[in-house]
Amino acid sequence: MNAKRTDKIATGVLYVLSGIIVAILAFLLIYILYKGLPHVSWTFLTTASNPLTGGGVAVQLFNSIYLLVVTLIISVPLSLGAGIYLSEYANQKHWLTSWVRSAIEVLSSLPSIVVGLFGMLVFVLQFGLGFSVLSGALALTVFNLPLMTRNVEESLRAIPTMQREGGLALGLSKWETATQIILPAAVPGIITGVILSSGRVFGEAAALIYTAGQTNLPIDWANWNPMSLTSPLSLFRPAETLAVHIWALNTEGTIATAQQISAGASAVLIIFVLLFNLGARFVGNRIHKKLTSGN
């Protein structure tokens, strides 16, 4: 068998394997959307759930978005700081760097259910935050921080060394070079990673069952006082998210329409996750073109 024939066979096998992966993903998406979209309507998206009649998913959808925003507010600065340190300052052979990388690897391999139990023991019980938006956001930060830190570090490391040397040659300090030259050049990759991790956080359920809770208090949409438990902006109210609502409907749902509501909520969830992923590519490409003066 000559080399050209071997190359064609290997290429064909790779195409088949890639096609299988795409087919599995397409089947999952089509099946979920086929089952769920007939139950999705404007009323479904804008009405609250009802334990007797089922209702919609307005509160759960808002809780998912709100939890995501709070999580990003906490985790993005932490991941930026850790990523800049590991990329620009850390001595790769130093014991502290090894410990930091080991901690990141261990955290990234923890199952989300373990993170949820940790969040319940520490944030809910030890810190006295109870089942709340803040407890859920802190647990999601622990869950999401390793991925975002590695994304920031890799985005910064992808910037050519020549740019670092150029900044130092111009008389800039190491910090000024990192923040004024390297970080802006890495922004497209960092934003893409943040949006992709947002989709991962948005669909998380296990870590939130034990931290954000499985119930919702009545929300007064006219009350914007964040210190009031009836306010949608309160950080201390329990907040059942869309993913947790789907889990509850399939495990504890007793109403006749539980399966239909679950299917509709699953379709809404998968659409948002798709939007996050497609948005990451679109925003990353646009920012990259803008920063590189591309057309």
C-alpha positions as CSV (number, residue, x, y, z in Angstrom):
1,M,0.0,0.0,0.0
2,N,1.6,3.3,-1.1
3,A,1.7,6.4,0.9
4,K,-0.9,8.3,-1.2
5,R,-3.5,5.5,-0.7
6,T,-2.7,5.4,3.1
7,D,-3.2,9.2,3.3
8,K,-6.6,8.9,1.5
9,I,-7.8,6.2,3.9
10,A,-6.7,8.1,6.9
11,T,-8.4,11.3,5.6
12,G,-11.6,9.3,5.0
13,V,-11.6,7.9,8.5
14,L,-11.1,11.3,10.0
15,Y,-14.0,12.7,7.9
16,V,-16.2,9.8,9.1
17,L,-15.4,10.4,12.7
18,S,-16.0,14.1,12.4
19,G,-19.3,13.4,10.7
20,I,-20.4,11.1,13.5
21,I,-19.7,13.8,16.0
22,V,-21.7,16.4,14.0
23,A,-24.5,13.8,13.5
24,I,-24.8,13.1,17.2
25,L,-25.0,16.9,18.0
26,A,-27.5,17.5,15.2
27,F,-29.7,14.6,16.5
28,L,-29.7,15.9,20.0
29,L,-30.5,19.5,19.0
30,I,-33.2,18.5,16.5
31,Y,-34.8,16.1,19.0
32,I,-34.9,18.6,21.8
33,L,-36.2,21.4,19.6
34,Y,-38.8,19.1,17.9
35,K,-40.2,18.0,21.3
36,G,-40.0,21.4,23.0
37,L,-40.7,24.2,20.5
38,P,-44.4,23.4,20.1
39,H,-44.8,24.2,23.8
40,V,-42.9,27.5,23.6
41,S,-44.9,30.7,23.2
42,W,-44.7,34.3,24.3
43,T,-47.1,33.5,27.2
44,F,-44.8,30.6,28.2
45,L,-41.8,32.9,28.4
46,T,-43.5,35.7,30.2
47,T,-45.7,34.0,32.9
48,A,-44.6,32.6,36.2
49,S,-44.6,28.9,37.0
50,N,-47.6,27.6,38.9
51,P,-47.4,24.4,41.1
52,L,-51.0,23.5,40.1
53,T,-51.3,24.4,36.5
54,G,-47.7,24.5,35.4
55,G,-47.5,28.0,34.0
56,G,-44.5,29.4,32.3
57,V,-40.8,29.9,33.0
58,A,-40.4,33.7,33.2
59,V,-39.0,33.7,36.7
60,Q,-36.7,30.8,36.1
61,L,-35.4,32.4,32.9
62,F,-34.7,35.7,34.7
63,N,-33.0,33.9,37.5
64,S,-30.7,32.0,35.1
65,I,-29.7,35.3,33.4
66,Y,-29.3,37.2,36.7
67,L,-27.2,34.4,38.3
68,L,-25.0,34.4,35.2
69,V,-24.4,38.2,35.4
70,V,-23.6,38.0,39.1
71,T,-21.2,35.1,38.5
72,L,-19.4,36.9,35.8
73,I,-19.0,40.0,37.9
74,I,-17.3,37.9,40.6
75,S,-15.3,35.5,38.4
76,V,-14.0,37.7,35.5
77,P,-11.8,39.9,37.6
78,L,-10.4,36.9,39.5
79,S,-9.7,35.0,36.4
80,L,-8.1,38.0,34.7
81,G,-5.8,38.5,37.7
82,A,-4.8,34.8,37.9
83,G,-4.4,34.5,34.1
84,I,-2.1,37.6,34.0
85,Y,0.0,36.3,36.9
86,L,0.4,32.9,35.4
87,S,1.2,34.2,31.9
88,E,3.3,37.3,32.6
89,Y,4.8,37.0,36.1
90,A,4.9,33.4,37.3
91,N,8.3,31.7,37.3
92,Q,7.4,28.4,35.6
93,K,9.8,26.4,37.8
94,H,8.7,28.1,41.1
95,W,6.9,26.0,43.7
96,L,4.1,28.5,44.0
97,T,3.4,28.3,40.3
98,S,3.2,24.6,40.5
99,W,0.8,24.8,43.4
100,V,-1.5,27.3,41.5
101,R,-1.6,25.1,38.4
102,S,-2.3,22.0,40.5
103,A,-5.1,23.8,42.2
104,I,-6.6,24.9,38.8
105,E,-6.4,21.3,37.5
106,V,-8.0,19.8,40.6
107,L,-10.8,22.4,40.6
108,S,-11.5,21.9,36.9
109,S,-11.9,18.1,37.4
110,L,-14.3,18.4,40.3
111,P,-17.9,17.2,39.5
112,S,-20.4,20.0,39.7
113,I,-22.4,18.0,42.3
114,V,-19.3,18.1,44.6
115,V,-19.0,21.9,44.0
116,G,-22.7,22.2,44.9
117,L,-22.3,20.3,48.2
118,F,-19.2,22.4,49.0
119,G,-21.2,25.5,48.3
120,M,-24.0,24.3,50.6
121,L,-21.6,23.5,53.5
122,V,-19.6,26.7,53.1
123,F,-21.8,29.5,51.6
124,V,-25.2,28.3,52.6
125,L,-24.5,27.0,56.1
126,Q,-21.1,28.3,57.3
127,F,-21.4,31.8,55.9
128,G,-25.2,31.9,56.7
129,L,-26.1,33.1,53.2
130,G,-28.9,30.5,52.9
131,F,-30.3,29.3,49.6
132,S,-29.8,32.4,47.6
133,V,-28.6,34.0,44.4
134,L,-25.3,34.9,46.1
135,S,-24.7,31.4,47.3
136,G,-25.3,30.1,43.8
137,A,-23.1,32.7,42.2
138,L,-20.2,31.9,44.5
139,A,-20.6,28.1,43.8
140,L,-20.7,28.8,40.1
141,T,-17.5,30.9,40.5
142,V,-15.7,28.0,42.0
143,F,-17.0,25.8,39.2
144,N,-16.2,28.2,36.4
145,L,-12.9,29.9,37.6
146,P,-10.5,27.2,36.4
147,L,-11.8,27.2,32.9
148,M,-11.8,31.0,32.6
149,T,-8.3,31.3,34.2
150,R,-6.9,28.9,31.7
151,N,-8.6,30.7,28.8
152,V,-7.1,34.0,29.9
153,E,-3.7,32.5,30.3
154,E,-3.8,30.8,26.9
155,S,-5.1,34.0,25.2
156,L,-2.2,36.0,26.7
157,R,0.4,33.4,25.9
158,A,-0.8,33.4,22.2
159,I,0.4,37.0,21.9
160,P,3.9,37.1,20.2
161,T,6.8,37.7,22.4
162,M,7.9,40.5,20.1
163,Q,5.1,42.7,21.4
164,R,6.3,42.2,25.0
165,E,9.8,43.0,24.0
166,G,8.6,46.1,22.1
167,G,6.7,47.4,25.1
168,L,9.8,47.0,27.4
169,A,12.0,48.6,24.8
170,L,9.8,51.6,24.8
171,G,10.4,52.1,28.5
172,L,7.1,50.6,29.7
173,S,7.1,48.6,33.0
174,K,6.2,45.0,33.0
175,W,2.7,45.8,34.4
176,E,2.2,48.6,31.8
177,T,3.2,46.2,29.0
178,A,0.9,43.5,30.2
179,T,-2.2,45.8,30.7
180,Q,-1.7,48.2,27.8
181,I,-0.2,46.0,25.1
182,I,-0.7,42.3,25.8
183,L,-4.2,42.4,27.4
184,P,-5.8,44.5,24.6
185,A,-4.4,42.2,22.0
186,A,-5.8,39.2,23.8
187,V,-9.3,40.7,24.3
188,P,-10.9,38.7,21.4
189,G,-9.8,35.3,22.8
190,I,-10.7,36.3,26.3
191,I,-14.2,37.5,25.3
192,T,-14.8,34.3,23.3
193,G,-13.8,32.3,26.3
194,V,-16.1,34.3,28.7
195,I,-19.1,33.9,26.4
196,L,-18.4,30.1,26.0
197,S,-18.1,29.7,29.7
198,S,-21.4,31.7,30.1
199,G,-23.2,29.0,28.1
200,R,-21.7,26.3,30.4
201,V,-22.8,28.3,33.5
202,F,-26.2,29.0,32.1
203,G,-27.0,25.3,31.8
204,E,-25.6,24.2,35.1
205,A,-28.1,22.6,37.5
206,A,-26.3,20.3,40.0
207,A,-24.3,23.0,41.7
208,L,-27.3,25.2,42.1
209,I,-29.7,22.6,43.6
210,Y,-27.8,22.9,46.8
211,T,-27.0,26.6,46.8
212,A,-29.5,28.7,44.9
213,G,-32.3,26.4,45.9
214,Q,-35.3,24.8,44.2
215,T,-38.0,27.3,45.0
216,N,-38.8,30.9,44.2
217,L,-40.3,33.6,46.5
218,P,-43.1,35.8,45.0
219,I,-41.3,38.6,43.0
220,D,-42.5,42.1,42.9
221,W,-41.3,43.3,39.5
222,A,-41.9,46.9,40.5
223,N,-39.6,46.6,43.6
224,W,-36.1,47.4,42.6
225,N,-34.7,47.6,46.1
226,P,-31.9,45.0,46.1
227,M,-32.2,44.6,49.9
228,S,-35.8,43.4,49.7
229,L,-36.4,39.7,49.3
230,T,-39.3,40.3,46.9
231,S,-37.1,42.4,44.6
232,P,-35.8,40.6,41.4
233,L,-32.4,42.2,42.1
234,S,-32.1,40.7,45.6
235,L,-29.0,38.6,46.1
236,F,-30.4,36.9,49.2
237,R,-33.6,35.3,47.8
238,P,-33.8,31.7,46.7
239,A,-33.6,31.4,42.9
240,E,-34.7,28.3,41.0
241,T,-33.0,28.5,37.5
242,L,-34.2,27.1,34.2
243,A,-32.0,24.0,34.4
244,V,-33.0,23.3,38.0
245,H,-36.7,23.7,37.0
246,I,-36.3,21.1,34.3
247,W,-34.7,18.7,36.8
248,A,-37.5,19.3,39.3
249,L,-40.2,18.7,36.7
250,N,-38.7,15.4,35.6
251,T,-38.0,14.1,39.1
252,E,-40.7,15.6,41.3
253,G,-43.3,17.0,38.9
254,T,-46.8,15.9,39.8
255,I,-48.9,18.1,37.4
256,A,-50.3,16.6,34.2
257,T,-48.4,19.0,32.0
258,A,-44.9,18.5,33.6
259,Q,-43.5,16.7,30.6
260,Q,-44.7,19.4,28.2
261,I,-43.3,22.2,30.4
262,S,-40.0,20.4,30.8
263,A,-39.7,19.9,27.0
264,G,-40.5,23.6,26.4
265,A,-38.0,24.7,29.0
266,S,-35.3,22.4,27.6
267,A,-35.9,24.0,24.1
268,V,-35.5,27.5,25.6
269,L,-32.3,26.4,27.5
270,I,-30.7,24.9,24.4
271,I,-31.5,27.9,22.3
272,F,-29.8,30.2,24.8
273,V,-26.8,27.9,25.0
274,L,-26.6,27.9,21.2
275,L,-26.8,31.7,21.2
276,F,-24.0,31.9,23.6
277,N,-21.8,29.7,21.5
278,L,-22.6,31.4,18.2
279,G,-22.4,34.8,19.8
280,A,-18.9,33.9,21.1
281,R,-17.7,33.3,17.5
282,F,-19.4,36.4,16.1
283,V,-18.2,38.8,18.8
284,G,-14.7,37.4,18.8
285,N,-14.4,37.7,15.1
286,R,-15.7,41.3,15.0
287,I,-13.4,42.4,17.8
288,H,-10.4,40.7,16.2
289,K,-11.2,42.4,12.9
290,K,-11.6,45.8,14.6
291,L,-8.3,45.5,16.6
292,T,-6.4,44.3,13.5
293,S,-8.0,46.9,11.2
294,G,-9.5,44.1,9.1
295,N,-12.5,44.5,6.8
